[in-house]
Amino acid sequence: MQVITKLSRRLPGSLVLLVTVCVAAQQITQQQPTQRPRRVNGSEQTTEAKKTPPASASDEVDEGDVVRVETQLVSVPAVVTDSAGRPLSGLKPDNFRLIEDGQPQTITNFGTTDTPFEIALLLDTSGSTRDDVALIRAAANSFIEALRPGDRVGVVAFNQANTVQSPIAVVEVLSELTSDRESLRTAIDNLGASQGTPYYDGLEKVADSIFRDPPKDDVKGRRAIVALTDGVDSSSNSDFTNAKIKLARAGIACYFIQVNTEDFVEDRLMKDCQDDGMLALSQRQIQRYRELFFPKAKAENFDSFCQMGPFERMSISRALYMLARKEMNDLARTSGGRSFEAATLADARAAFTRVAADIGTLYSLGYYPTNKARDGKFRSIKLEVRGLKDKAQIRARDGYYAPKQ
């Protein structure tokens, strides 16, 4: 959560790292119905044409996104673990049973855990001290080193831009997608810091810039975003709804790791406005709070932070933190991702390791729905694993919206 400090002082130790790994879940991609090859365990296999409807359009369908298509390939990323929580690798298409609205579906595309990923790394350094940025660099580099050689990474971060009026927080692309580890380390070394948190703008930048081009065949359904932030936006031009739609259209699933700074922030929000250690909520944060929680209230009643009492400030802060967690958990759940929590930057580094391991165990399954109705309704997805000795647990997306006439 980025707040405004008096006389533009930076907030030491305030960084809340949220590692958002959005693993690609490409929902609808252009498919030719005749003998399309699929890659299984590094080899190519073909699927029968009669199992796929004729393709006459190309587009994507994702959670919350409705588009017009004649043929839709729905992609379902999934992580399978045993009863002890250990990831299971080496599974085949026959090990999976995919059900949509109670009806079994034919799996026509299958990506193994060996298939490469494309990952956008979003690093929130807002309010960070020099020591904080150093820890972020170390954590980000360790994450990149934990990935596989074929994985490609892009780096996005916040920085301070000086304008005629005043400095503003901006989103910068430090590196496009690349597998060159030395280039990525250079990009991470160029991390700056900002006195604002354009978090939603950062999510949109990932969809609009890092993943602007359609994925190649070998990474369909396997794209990711890793964002370090507490998820409490203070300065974006965009909002959560727009950011979520763009991530959905790009076919991205999200992982979150949250480092909690709520207590640290609240302590300083309670200070008098004349205190040098005081923190103030930005006007955009206050107005977002009003619009979401008290939409009928007059805007002028929320104009001045310093005129608010301590309990009102605390109430707004807690509501914004709760909202951020809800939004991040929602993105993780609907996209087949995962949320993590960390108390310190050191914990966040350990969470990076868990995220990298999780990415390396994710399968991608694709199917053409038997229900061809273009009704715009939500369709639930249930994925089951069979043929295993031990009981397995599955984490996968829970559904999508059908096209609409």
C-alpha positions in Angstrom: 0.0 0.0 0.0 1.5 3.3 -1.0 0.7 6.4 1.0 1.9 9.9 0.7 4.6 11.0 3.2 5.0 14.5 4.5 7.6 16.4 2.5 7.8 13.4 0.1 9.7 11.3 2.7 10.0 7.7 1.7 8.3 5.1 3.8 11.1 2.8 5.2 10.4 -0.9 5.4 6.8 -0.3 4.1 7.0 -2.5 1.1 4.4 -5.2 1.1 5.5 -7.7 -1.5 2.9 -9.6 -3.2 4.2 -12.1 -5.7 1.6 -12.4 -8.3 2.3 -15.1 -10.6 -0.2 -15.2 -13.3 0.2 -18.4 -15.1 -1.1 -18.4 -18.6 -4.5 -19.9 -19.1 -5.2 -19.2 -22.7 -8.9 -19.7 -23.0 -9.7 -19.7 -26.7 -7.2 -19.9 -29.4 -7.4 -20.3 -33.1 -7.5 -24.0 -34.0 -7.7 -25.9 -37.3 -10.0 -29.0 -36.9 -8.0 -31.3 -39.1 -5.2 -33.4 -37.5 -3.9 -30.6 -35.3 -0.6 -31.8 -33.6 -0.3 -31.6 -29.9 2.8 -31.8 -27.8 2.9 -34.5 -25.1 6.1 -35.2 -23.2 8.1 -33.5 -25.8 6.7 -35.4 -28.7 3.8 -34.5 -31.0 0.6 -36.4 -31.2 -2.5 -35.8 -33.4 -6.1 -35.5 -32.4 -9.0 -36.7 -34.6 -10.7 -34.1 -36.6 -14.1 -35.4 -35.8 -13.6 -34.5 -32.2 -13.3 -30.8 -32.9 -15.8 -28.5 -34.6 -14.9 -26.6 -37.7 -13.1 -23.4 -37.0 -14.4 -20.2 -38.6 -13.2 -17.6 -36.2 -10.3 -16.9 -33.8 -10.6 -15.4 -30.4 -10.3 -16.0 -26.7 -12.7 -16.7 -23.9 -11.7 -16.3 -20.3 -13.2 -15.8 -16.9 -15.5 -12.8 -17.0 -14.9 -12.3 -20.7 -17.5 -12.9 -23.4 -16.4 -12.9 -27.1 -17.9 -14.0 -30.4 -16.4 -17.1 -31.8 -17.6 -20.1 -33.9 -15.1 -22.5 -32.4 -13.7 -22.2 -28.9 -10.8 -24.0 -27.3 -11.0 -23.7 -23.6 -7.7 -24.1 -21.8 -7.5 -25.3 -18.2 -4.1 -25.0 -16.3 -3.9 -27.4 -13.4 -1.5 -28.5 -10.6 -1.9 -32.0 -9.3 -0.5 -33.0 -5.9 -0.5 -36.1 -3.7 -2.2 -36.3 -0.3 1.0 -34.8 1.3 0.9 -31.8 -1.1 3.8 -32.9 -3.3 3.4 -32.1 -7.0 2.8 -35.1 -9.3 4.7 -35.1 -12.6 4.7 -37.5 -15.5 0.9 -37.6 -15.9 -0.7 -38.4 -19.3 -3.9 -37.1 -20.9 -5.6 -40.4 -19.9 -5.0 -39.5 -16.2 -7.4 -36.6 -16.5 -11.2 -36.4 -16.7 -12.6 -33.1 -17.6 -16.3 -32.2 -17.0 -18.2 -29.1 -18.0 -21.6 -28.5 -16.3 -21.8 -32.2 -15.5 -21.0 -33.4 -19.0 -17.6 -35.2 -19.8 -15.4 -33.4 -22.4 -12.8 -34.7 -24.7 -9.3 -33.4 -24.0 -7.8 -32.4 -27.4 -4.7 -30.4 -26.3 -2.3 -31.3 -23.5 0.8 -29.6 -22.2 3.1 -31.4 -19.8 5.1 -30.0 -16.9 8.1 -29.8 -19.2 6.5 -27.2 -21.5 8.1 -23.8 -21.2 6.5 -20.7 -19.7 6.4 -17.0 -20.4 6.4 -14.9 -17.2 5.9 -11.2 -16.5 7.7 -10.1 -13.3 5.9 -7.1 -11.8 8.1 -5.5 -9.0 6.4 -3.0 -6.7 9.1 -0.8 -5.1 6.8 2.0 -4.1 7.9 3.6 -0.8 11.0 1.4 -0.7 14.3 2.4 0.9 17.6 1.5 -0.7 17.9 -1.6 1.5 14.4 -2.7 0.5 15.3 -2.4 -3.2 18.4 -4.4 -2.6 16.4 -7.2 -1.0 13.9 -7.1 -3.9 16.7 -7.4 -6.4 18.1 -10.5 -4.6 14.7 -12.1 -4.4 13.8 -11.4 -8.0 17.2 -12.8 -9.2 16.8 -15.9 -7.1 13.3 -16.5 -8.7 14.7 -16.2 -12.2 17.6 -18.6 -11.4 15.0 -21.1 -10.2 13.2 -21.2 -13.5 14.1 -23.5 -16.3 16.3 -22.5 -19.2 13.4 -22.5 -21.7 11.3 -20.1 -19.7 11.1 -16.5 -20.8 10.7 -13.6 -18.5 9.7 -9.9 -18.8 10.3 -7.3 -16.0 7.9 -4.5 -15.1 8.4 -2.0 -12.2 7.3 1.3 -10.7 9.4 4.4 -10.9 9.2 8.1 -10.2 8.8 10.5 -13.2 9.3 14.2 -12.7 6.7 16.3 -14.4 6.2 20.1 -14.6 3.6 19.9 -11.8 5.0 17.3 -9.5 6.7 13.9 -9.4 4.3 11.0 -10.3 4.6 7.2 -10.0 4.8 5.5 -13.4 4.9 1.9 -14.7 8.1 1.0 -16.7 8.9 -2.1 -18.8 12.5 -2.8 -17.9 12.7 -5.9 -20.1 10.6 -7.6 -22.7 10.2 -11.3 -22.7 13.6 -13.0 -22.9 15.4 -16.1 -21.8 18.7 -14.2 -21.6 19.5 -14.4 -17.8 22.2 -11.7 -18.0 19.8 -9.3 -19.7 17.2 -9.9 -17.0 19.8 -9.3 -14.2 20.6 -6.0 -15.8 17.0 -5.0 -15.9 16.6 -5.9 -12.2 19.7 -3.9 -11.4 17.9 -0.8 -12.9 15.0 -1.0 -10.4 14.0 2.4 -9.1 11.3 3.4 -6.5 8.2 5.6 -6.5 6.1 7.5 -4.0 2.9 6.1 -5.4 1.5 2.6 -6.3 0.0 2.4 -9.8 -0.7 -1.3 -9.2 -3.7 -1.6 -11.5 -1.8 0.2 -14.2 1.0 -2.3 -13.7 -1.4 -5.2 -14.3 -2.7 -3.6 -17.5 0.8 -2.9 -18.7 1.6 -6.6 -18.4 -1.4 -7.5 -20.6 -0.9 -4.6 -23.0 2.8 -4.7 -23.4 4.5 -7.9 -22.1 1.7 -10.2 -23.5 0.5 -8.0 -26.4 1.4 -10.6 -29.0 -0.5 -14.0 -29.2 1.5 -16.9 -27.7 3.4 -19.3 -29.8 2.2 -22.8 -30.1 4.6 -24.2 -27.5 3.5 -21.8 -24.8 -0.3 -21.7 -25.4 -2.0 -21.8 -22.0 1.3 -21.3 -20.2 1.8 -17.6 -19.5 2.4 -16.0 -16.1 2.7 -12.7 -14.2 4.7 -12.4 -11.0 3.9 -9.1 -9.1 5.5 -7.9 -5.9 3.0 -5.6 -4.1 0.5 -5.4 -1.3 -2.2 -4.8 -3.9 -3.4 -1.6 -2.4 -3.5 0.9 -5.3 -2.9 4.6 -4.7 -2.3 6.3 -8.0 -3.6 4.3 -11.0 -5.7 5.7 -13.8 -7.2 2.2 -14.3 -9.2 0.2 -11.8 -9.4 -3.5 -10.8 -12.3 -4.4 -13.1 -10.5 -3.1 -16.2 -7.2 -4.8 -15.1 -9.0 -8.1 -14.5 -10.7 -8.0 -17.9 -7.4 -7.4 -19.7 -5.6 -10.2 -17.8 -8.5 -12.5 -18.7 -8.4 -11.6 -22.4 -4.6 -12.3 -22.3 -5.2 -15.7 -20.7 -3.3 -15.2 -17.5 -3.6 -16.9 -14.2 -2.3 -15.3 -11.0 -0.3 -16.2 -8.0 0.0 -13.8 -5.1 2.5 -13.6 -2.2 1.6 -10.9 0.3 4.0 -9.3 2.8 1.9 -7.5 5.4 2.7 -3.9 6.2 -0.8 -3.0 7.5 0.2 -2.4 11.1 3.2 -0.3 10.1 1.0 1.9 7.9 -1.8 2.2 10.5 0.6 3.4 13.2 1.6 6.3 11.0 -1.9 7.1 9.8 -2.8 7.9 13.4 -0.1 10.6 13.8 -0.9 14.3 13.7 -0.6 16.0 10.3 2.1 18.2 11.7 4.2 15.1 12.6 7.1 14.4 10.2 6.4 10.7 10.5 2.8 11.0 9.5 1.4 9.2 6.5 -1.6 10.3 4.5 -3.9 8.3 2.3 -3.9 9.6 -1.3 -7.0 11.4 -2.5 -7.6 8.6 -5.0 -7.6 6.0 -2.2 -10.1 8.0 -0.2 -12.4 8.5 -3.2 -12.2 4.9 -4.2 -13.2 4.0 -0.6 -16.1 6.3 -0.8 -17.3 5.0 -4.2 -17.1 1.4 -3.2 -18.3 1.5 0.4 -20.4 4.7 0.6 -21.5 5.5 -3.0 -24.3 7.8 -1.9 -22.1 9.9 0.3 -21.1 13.4 -0.8 -17.6 13.6 -2.3 -16.8 16.7 -0.4 -17.2 14.9 2.9 -14.0 12.9 1.9 -11.9 15.8 0.7 -9.5 16.3 3.6 -7.4 13.5 5.1 -6.2 15.8 8.0 -9.8 16.6 9.0 -10.6 12.9 9.5 -10.5 11.4 12.9 -8.1 8.6 13.8 -10.8 5.9 13.8 -12.0 7.0 10.4 -8.5 6.8 9.0 -8.0 3.4 10.4 -11.4 2.2 9.0 -10.5 3.4 5.5 -7.0 1.8 5.7 -8.4 -1.6 6.9 -11.1 -1.6 4.3 -8.6 -0.9 1.5 -6.3 -3.7 2.7 -9.2 -6.1 2.9 -10.4 -5.1 -0.6 -6.9 -5.7 -2.0 -6.7 -9.2 -0.5 -10.1 -10.0 -1.8 -9.2 -8.8 -5.3 -6.0 -10.8 -5.3 -7.6 -13.9 -4.0 -10.3 -13.6 -6.6 -7.8 -13.4 -9.4 -5.9 -16.4 -8.0 -9.0 -18.5 -7.6 -10.7 -17.8 -10.9 -7.5 -18.2 -12.9 -6.2 -21.4 -11.3 -3.4 -19.6 -9.5 -2.5 -19.4 -5.9 -2.0 -16.9 -3.0 0.9 -16.9 -0.5 1.6 -14.8 2.5 5.0 -13.5 3.8 5.8 -11.5 6.9 9.1 -10.0 5.6 11.1 -9.6 2.4 13.1 -12.7 3.4 9.9 -14.6 3.5 9.0 -13.3 0.1 12.2 -14.6 -1.3 11.3 -18.1 0.0 7.9 -17.7 -1.6 9.6 -17.0 -4.9 11.1 -20.4 -4.7 7.7 -22.0 -4.0 6.2 -20.1 -7.0 8.9 -21.3 -9.3 8.4 -24.8 -8.2 4.7 -24.5 -8.7 5.1 -23.2 -12.2 7.3 -26.2 -13.0 4.5 -28.6 -12.1 1.6 -27.1 -14.0 -0.2 -29.0 -16.8 -2.3 -27.4 -19.5 -5.4 -29.1 -20.8 -7.6 -27.9 -23.7 -11.0 -29.0 -25.0 -13.8 -28.0 -27.3 -17.1 -27.8 -25.3 -19.9 -30.1 -26.4 -22.3 -27.4 -25.5 -22.3 -25.1 -28.6 -25.0 -22.7 -27.2 -24.0 -19.1 -27.5 -25.9 -17.9 -24.5 -23.2 -16.0 -22.5 -23.8 -18.1 -19.4 -21.2 -19.2 -16.9 -20.1 -22.8 -17.4 -18.5 -24.6 -14.5 -15.4 -26.8 -15.0 -14.5 -29.8 -12.9 -11.2 -31.6 -13.4 -10.6 -35.1 -12.0 -7.5 -37.3 -11.9 -7.7 -41.1 -12.3 -5.5 -44.1 -12.5 -3.3 -43.2 -9.5 -2.7 -45.3 -6.5 -2.9 -42.5 -4.0 -5.6 -39.8 -3.6 -4.6 -36.7 -5.6 -5.6 -33.1 -5.1 -6.2 -30.7 -8.1 -6.0 -27.0 -8.4 -7.6 -25.6 -11.6 -9.8 -22.8 -12.9 -13.4 -23.2 -12.0 -15.1 -22.1 -15.2 -15.6 -19.6 -18.0 -18.3 -17.6 -19.7 -19.6 -18.9 -23.0 -19.8 -16.7 -26.1 -23.0 -14.7 -26.6 -25.0 -14.0 -29.7 
